[in-house]
Amino acid sequence: MAASSSDVQQRPAAEGPTPAPGGTRHSDILDGIKQGVLWGAAIAVLVLPLFRPHPVAPPAAAGLQAAAPPPMTLRTADFGGEEASNEAREVANWVVSSGDNRKLFFVILDKINTKVFVFEPSGKLRSATPVLIGAARGDDSVDGIGGRPIAQVQPQERTTPAGRFVAEPGRNATGEDVVWVDYDAAVSMHRVRTLEPKERRLERLASPTTEDNRISYGCINMPVEFYENVLKPAFNASYGVVYVLPEVKPLAEVFPAAHELALKQARAG
């Protein structure tokens, strides 16, 4: 939202002492200078705090985005026997090796297999579940889509964006608690919604196939029990990191560091 403009008013110059007839006395000039300096100092004390820059993001979020990760120690994420794709394992191994999650819970969304993995900060899998994701294939959100009425979102625009996201709990426009993945694009993780019976969302979640899990406008729908017992506690009034794997772009383009680490580990045997 653009900031509103305002008029800047200048304080009238301070009036000095009235000159004595026949010329200005030296002491009067010095008094005027002293008064001007005092007025200037007083104004500076009052005005300067108003021009302190406001942070563009909460300090915690800014640190998660910009802070350099600690030195890398090769580690392997613990999937606990859960079936996962090579791409999901590569990204999880890179996260725990690099410390990119900043000691926070992290989530990996494998869009191709429509599956979410929720990890503890240590890299141990807490749980996994099938999910419903955007109906359209693609790894980017359309610019400005988060500000559009949902009825104006075209079928080909209903994508779940890929990438690294600093996620946080919040509420959507209806007051429902969600975990925001990309707030600007209005993409969140939330409980599966069954407002439209013809969409058969519960049946889609329960089916063994992945093709019928493409139904949402871009948000990640998960079983209610999983949201309540796994995801929500992990993001309880806290930030976390969500890694959404690409389905069109190569993994090396979206997560180059993860790809390089996988190659390094492969060469090491």
C-alpha distance (Angstrom), angle and dihedral (degrees) to the residues before:
residue distance angle dihedral
M1 . . .
A2 3.78 . .
A3 3.77 116.2 .
S4 3.79 115.9 -112.3
S5 3.80 117.1 -113.5
S6 3.80 124.1 -122.5
D7 3.82 135.8 -169.7
V8 3.77 116.4 -101.8
Q9 3.77 111.5 -140.0
Q10 3.76 123.1 -160.8
R11 3.75 123.1 -143.9
P12 3.87 112.3 -115.9
A13 3.77 113.5 -107.2
A14 3.81 112.6 -90.8
E15 3.77 113.8 -102.3
G16 3.81 114.2 -119.6
P17 3.78 126.1 -147.1
T18 3.79 118.4 -67.9
P19 3.81 110.8 -93.6
A20 3.77 115.4 -111.8
P21 3.76 116.4 -115.8
G22 3.76 112.6 -84.9
G23 3.83 96.1 23.0
T24 3.86 146.4 -26.3
R25 3.76 117.6 -72.3
H26 3.82 118.9 -126.8
S27 3.83 92.2 -125.3
D28 3.80 91.1 53.4
I29 3.79 90.4 54.6
L30 3.80 91.5 50.4
D31 3.80 90.8 48.7
G32 3.79 90.0 51.7
I33 3.79 92.1 50.6
K34 3.80 92.1 49.2
Q35 3.79 91.8 50.0
G36 3.78 90.8 49.1
V37 3.80 91.8 51.7
L38 3.81 91.6 48.9
W39 3.80 92.4 48.3
G40 3.80 90.7 48.6
A41 3.80 92.7 50.5
A42 3.80 91.7 48.6
I43 3.80 92.6 49.5
A44 3.81 91.4 48.2
V45 3.81 91.7 52.9
L46 3.80 90.8 51.7
V47 3.81 99.5 40.8
L48 3.79 107.0 36.7
P49 3.85 95.6 69.3
L50 3.82 88.1 58.5
F51 3.79 90.6 62.6
R52 3.79 97.9 52.5
P53 3.81 107.1 126.9
H54 3.78 115.9 -110.0
P55 3.82 116.1 -130.4
V56 3.79 113.5 -103.8
A57 3.81 91.3 -142.2
P58 3.81 137.0 16.3
P59 3.82 109.6 -81.1
A60 3.79 91.9 -115.0
A61 3.79 93.5 52.6
A62 3.80 92.3 43.8
G63 3.79 90.1 53.3
L64 3.78 92.3 50.4
Q65 3.79 90.5 52.4
A66 3.78 100.6 43.1
A67 3.80 110.9 23.1
A68 3.78 116.0 108.3
P69 3.82 113.0 -114.4
P70 3.80 118.8 -116.3
P71 3.83 120.0 -98.0
M72 3.79 111.9 -67.1
T73 3.78 122.2 -104.2
L74 3.79 114.2 -176.3
R75 3.79 109.1 -112.9
T76 3.79 137.9 156.5
A77 3.79 124.9 -129.0
D78 3.79 115.5 -122.1
F79 3.81 109.4 -123.0
G80 3.81 90.6 174.3
G81 3.79 94.1 -135.5
E82 3.83 93.0 -52.1
E83 3.80 113.5 145.7
A84 3.80 110.9 -110.6
S85 3.79 138.5 163.7
N86 3.80 122.8 -106.7
E87 3.81 89.3 -111.1
A88 3.81 92.4 54.8
R89 3.80 90.5 49.5
E90 3.80 92.7 47.8
V91 3.79 92.7 53.5
A92 3.82 93.5 43.3
N93 3.81 91.5 49.9
W94 3.80 90.6 50.0
V95 3.82 91.6 49.0
V96 3.80 94.3 53.7
S97 3.82 93.3 40.1
S98 3.80 95.7 49.3
G99 3.81 98.1 33.9
D100 3.80 88.8 -129.2
N101 3.82 90.6 151.5
R102 3.85 90.0 64.8
K103 3.82 91.8 -132.8
L104 3.79 91.9 -58.3
F105 3.79 131.8 123.0
F106 3.77 110.7 -87.0
V107 3.77 136.6 -161.9
I108 3.78 130.7 -151.1
L109 3.80 118.3 -159.0
D110 3.80 114.1 -162.6
K111 3.80 101.0 -161.8
I112 3.79 95.8 -174.5
N113 3.79 90.3 57.5
T114 3.84 94.1 31.1
K115 3.79 91.5 -130.6
V116 3.80 134.0 135.2
F117 3.81 125.6 -151.6
V118 3.81 119.8 -164.5
F119 3.81 114.8 -159.2
E120 3.75 132.5 -167.3
P121 3.82 115.1 -123.7
S122 3.82 89.6 -98.1
G123 3.81 91.6 60.9
K124 3.80 96.5 -104.2
L125 3.79 114.4 135.6
R126 3.78 112.6 -114.2
S127 3.81 95.3 -173.8
A128 3.81 144.9 -42.2
T129 3.79 135.4 -143.5
P130 3.80 143.4 176.2
V131 3.81 112.2 -102.7
L132 3.77 141.0 -170.1
I133 3.80 116.3 -117.5
G134 3.81 141.1 175.6
A135 3.79 115.7 -39.5
A136 3.81 93.2 -134.9
R137 3.78 124.5 66.5
G138 3.76 115.3 -122.6
D139 3.78 142.3 103.8
D140 3.80 101.6 -129.8
S141 3.79 136.5 64.3
V142 3.79 120.3 -130.1
D143 3.79 112.3 -106.9
G144 3.79 112.1 -95.9
I145 3.79 94.7 7.4
G146 3.80 92.7 129.1
G147 3.80 91.1 65.1
R148 3.80 96.4 50.4
P149 3.81 125.9 96.5
I150 3.77 108.5 -103.5
A151 3.82 91.0 -118.3
Q152 3.79 88.9 64.0
V153 3.82 95.2 56.0
Q154 3.80 108.1 106.8
P155 3.85 120.7 -137.1
Q156 3.82 93.1 -110.6
E157 3.82 90.0 52.3
R158 3.82 95.7 59.0
T159 3.80 95.2 101.8
T160 3.79 133.3 143.5
P161 3.82 105.2 -134.7
A162 3.80 121.0 -127.6
G163 3.80 125.3 -134.7
R164 3.79 143.6 67.6
F165 3.80 116.0 -45.2
V166 3.79 132.7 -177.1
A167 3.80 100.3 -137.4
E168 3.78 130.0 -164.1
P169 3.81 138.3 177.6
G170 3.79 118.6 -98.3
R171 3.78 143.9 129.2
N172 3.76 132.4 -86.3
A173 3.80 127.7 -136.0
T174 3.81 91.9 -79.8
G175 3.80 93.6 51.9
E176 3.79 95.1 -106.4
D177 3.80 115.1 144.8
V178 3.80 111.7 -116.5
V179 3.79 139.7 158.7
W180 3.78 108.9 -111.6
V181 3.80 114.3 -137.4
D182 3.81 98.9 171.5
Y183 3.79 109.2 6.0
D184 3.82 95.2 -175.9
A185 3.81 91.0 54.9
A186 3.84 92.0 41.1
V187 3.82 92.1 -120.9
S188 3.79 116.1 149.4
M189 3.79 143.1 155.8
H190 3.79 112.5 -116.2
R191 3.78 145.6 147.5
V192 3.78 115.8 -66.3
R193 3.80 111.0 -92.4
T194 3.78 122.6 -138.7
L195 3.80 100.2 -174.9
E196 3.81 92.0 122.5
P197 3.82 109.3 50.1
K198 3.81 91.5 -168.6
E199 3.83 89.4 65.3
R200 3.83 90.1 64.0
R201 3.78 92.6 -154.1
L202 3.80 95.6 166.5
E203 3.79 90.9 51.2
R204 3.79 90.8 48.3
L205 3.80 90.9 53.5
A206 3.78 91.5 49.5
S207 3.81 96.6 48.5
P208 3.83 119.2 98.1
T209 3.80 93.2 -131.3
T210 3.82 127.5 85.8
E211 3.81 101.8 -150.9
D212 3.79 93.3 75.0
N213 3.81 90.8 52.0
R214 3.81 89.6 76.9
I215 3.79 103.6 93.6
S216 3.81 113.7 106.7
Y217 3.80 132.1 92.2
G218 3.80 88.7 -113.8
C219 3.79 104.4 -62.1
I220 3.80 123.3 116.7
N221 3.83 111.2 -115.2
M222 3.80 116.8 -162.8
P223 3.80 135.6 177.0
V224 3.81 112.4 -76.8
E225 3.81 93.3 -123.6
F226 3.81 91.5 51.8
Y227 3.79 92.4 48.5
E228 3.80 92.6 48.7
N229 3.80 99.1 42.2
V230 3.82 104.1 31.1
L231 3.79 115.6 18.4
K232 3.79 101.6 33.8
P233 3.84 95.2 51.7
A234 3.81 90.0 48.0
F235 3.81 91.1 55.3
N236 3.79 96.4 36.5
A237 3.83 101.8 152.7
S238 3.78 89.3 -36.3
Y239 3.77 142.2 100.8
G240 3.79 123.1 -108.6
V241 3.77 136.8 175.4
V242 3.80 124.7 -108.8
Y243 3.80 122.2 -163.2
V244 3.80 113.2 -163.1
L245 3.80 111.7 -165.6
P246 3.82 117.5 -138.0
E247 3.77 123.4 -114.2
V248 3.81 100.6 -171.2
K249 3.79 104.4 26.3
P250 3.82 119.7 62.2
L251 3.79 115.8 -99.0
A252 3.80 89.6 -120.1
E253 3.80 89.9 63.2
V254 3.80 96.6 51.5
F255 3.83 99.1 33.0
P256 3.83 105.7 21.1
A257 3.81 94.3 162.4
A258 3.81 91.5 54.0
H259 3.79 91.0 49.9
E260 3.81 92.4 49.1
L261 3.80 91.4 49.8
A262 3.82 91.0 50.6
L263 3.80 90.2 52.5
K264 3.79 90.4 48.7
Q265 3.80 92.3 50.4
A266 3.83 90.5 47.3
R267 3.82 91.5 53.0
A268 3.80 90.4 48.0
G269 3.82 88.7 55.8
